């Protein structure tokens, strides 16, 4: 995509006609998030593309972070009155002024990355974005430039946001900016949704746009200091709504229902020697032959459940997929002590104490904050003589935030339990945790 701000822009009335029937954002994302993180390539992008969203959500109680990748020091390369350093300082001031008009309590993070050179600093941008979001990404929306905007910095910021949102499994709202300048109706992304602005949000956005004076007004009357955004371009951002290409992650339930629709044994539990061996090691590491009450979240089609049922008085086996539970029910029809429950942890953790908790191959599908809650639930519901068994794959998991080692270390560090036994190899690890003090099977039998 090649264009300049001096090119003829598409008329705003023509765009309003094109966007007349676009569906509202609330159809995909009802309600209000606890947090909003807005990533921008340059100061003013946050206001032009998402200023109304920022103002609306902040007024509703949402905590807002605005992350701006560059200081925009390259906006006027031919200026004789402002050096890039002076422009950076000016635009920094304008940024803070503008955001304060949108959301007075918002946190602003201005990064020291080069204007026009963001693509060479993608790794650093990824790192800082992850730091700003932190581990608690539950109930968070991420807004960023549209990946197809045609400006290299915008596209890079959008790509970074898209990668992060996919891994963290959070909604992504991509705001076009230059699309409205160079684009045609066929360029509008199919995922576009509109966010109507109330009077207060629209007024706050107008004030914030005016705060970016270096972009909407000439720096001086000299050549090279002309206004970057002409009135006909600014008209695209004075609409009574904002537009976002929306990506909402699939729910766990939908992901796994689709998985089991494609295969009745998607991990080949029945045919894989790797799975058979791992299951045998899991059972062998249990420090007792018999258990009373057992809880196995993420039971899948019930292959391990069947083995646990032979060593337990009762088993609650849970899965988020109804199809998986139906298949497990066929397998476990002759096991009266097994109760199959649809749900997921931490939200559906069952009441009461358990003599055995088997957290196997499910930790990846939680956020860090959900994992912390599960660690607390496990420690709090484990019977005095109970056993907690963990088993997870150690290689990277695409599209999921946590790895097997992260999960096991969270339990070891945060549960207050003793390590009874551990098995670590290249592909997976098993940890057995108990209340202090851990007593070995040999000591339990009086052999020592």
Secondary structure, 3 states (H helix, E strand, C coil): CCCCCCCCCCCHHHHHHHCCCCCEHHHCCCCCCCEEEEEECCCCHHHHHHHHHHHHHHHCCCEEEEEEEECCCCCCCCCCCCCHHHHHHHHHHHHHHHHHHHCCCCEEEEEEECCCCHHHHHHHHHHHHHHHHCCCCCCEEEEEECCCCCCHHHHHHHHHHHHHHHHHCCEEEEECCCHHHHCCHHHCCCCEEEEECCHHHHHHHHHHHHHCHHHHCCCCCCCCCCCCCCHHHHHHHCCCEEEEEEECCCCHHHHHHHHHHHCCCCCCCCCCHHHHHHHHHHHHCCCCCCEEEEEEECCCCCHHHHHHHCCEEEEEEEECCHHHHHHHHHHCCCCCCEEEEECCCCCCCCCCCEEEEEEECCHHHCCHHHHHHHHHHHHHHEEEEEEEEEEEECCCCCCCCCCHHHHHHHHHHHCCCEEEEEEECCCEEEEEEECCCCCCHHHHCCCC
